[in-house]
Amino acid sequence: MKRVLLYSIIIALVACNEKQMTHTETAKIVVESFYHNDDAKLERYTTAESYAILSSLQDLFAENENSEINFAVIEDTIVGDVAWVRYSTSFEEKPSIFKLVKEDRQWKVTEQKPGEEGPF
């Protein structure tokens, strides 16, 4: 019984110490994994719906693994459990926007619904 309790405490401490990424860090990872064709990371940091959309487009936009993406946050905001990040990359002429939601205490990129207006 003592071992079970000890293992439970250790697991809880490890889980609590896992670094929680910010919404802008998550957005950067999603952009990098999208362009570098890193499917595992893309899936981890997007909702199921967004993953399905992005992974279907990934092969059309994949870049060399060593290519510089030059991700830069232009502006960002958080309203409750929803965040918005306007960003630029070296592969896009115009800035893009990600909507992120908190899912299991982690920011994940999600799709913007048709007609949904962001804060920018």
N, C-alpha and C positions, 0 to 999 in steps of 0.2 A: 504494500500500500504506500509506503514511504517513497519507493522508487517512482511509482506512478505520479505522485504529487510532485516530486522533484523534477521529473521530465516535463510535466505540465507547466511548472514555473519557468523552466528553461525555455520551452517553446514560446511561452507568452512573452518573456523578455526579449527573445530574438525577434519576434513579430513586431513588438512595440518599437524596437530600435531600428527597424528597416526605414531607410530614408524615404520620406514622403516627397515626391517630386512636385515642383510647382507646375502650374498650368503652362507657363512659357517653356519650361524644360521638356514637358511632355510634347508640346507642339513641335519643338526642334527635333526630338527623337522620331516623331511620326514622319516629318519631312525627310529626314536623313534615311530612315528605313524604307520609305516609299521610293526615293530616287536610287538608293543602293540595293534595292530588291531584297531587303532583309524581311522576309515574310513573318518570321517568328516575332520580331519586335513590333512590326506593324500590327499584328494581331493582338499583342499584349497591351498596346496603348491606344486602341480604338474600340468603340462599341462594335457589337456583332454586325449591325447594319452598315456602319462606316467601313468596317473591314471588308465586307463583301463588295462594296462599291470600289474602294481604293485598290484592292487586290486584283479586281478585274481590269483596272486601268494601268496597273503597275508596269506591265511589260511594254506598254506604249511609250512610257516616259523614263524608263530605267536608264541610268547613267553609269559610267565607269565607276567602279568601287573607289577609286582614288580621286575622283573629280571633286572639286571644291563646290560646296553648295552655297556657302556664304549666307546662311540663315541669319536674318536680323528682325527683331521685333520692332515694329513701328509704333504700335500702341496696344494696350491690353486693359481689360477690366474684368472684375468678378462681381456677380450679383447672386448672392446665396451659393447654390451648388452649380451655377452655370458661369462659365468664363468665356471670353471672346479674345482672340489674339489675331491682330492684323500683322502680317509678316511679309518679308520679301526674300527671294532667293536669286541666285545668279541665273536660274533657268526660266524665270517668269518675267515678262515685261511689266506687268502690273502687280501690285501687292495682292495677296490672297488673305482670306479670313477663315479661321477655324473656330468652331463652337466646341467647347469642351464641357463635359458633365462629370460630376463625382460619381464613381461607381466603385463600391467596396473600398471607400476612402482613398481612391486613386483617381487622378484626372485622366479622362479618356476623350479622344476626339470623337465627336458624333456628327451626324449630318444636320444641316440646317434645313428645316422644313420649308416647303414651297410657301412663299408669301411671308415667311418669318423674317422680321427685320432685326438686325443686330444693333448694337449701340453706336456703331461708327457710320 
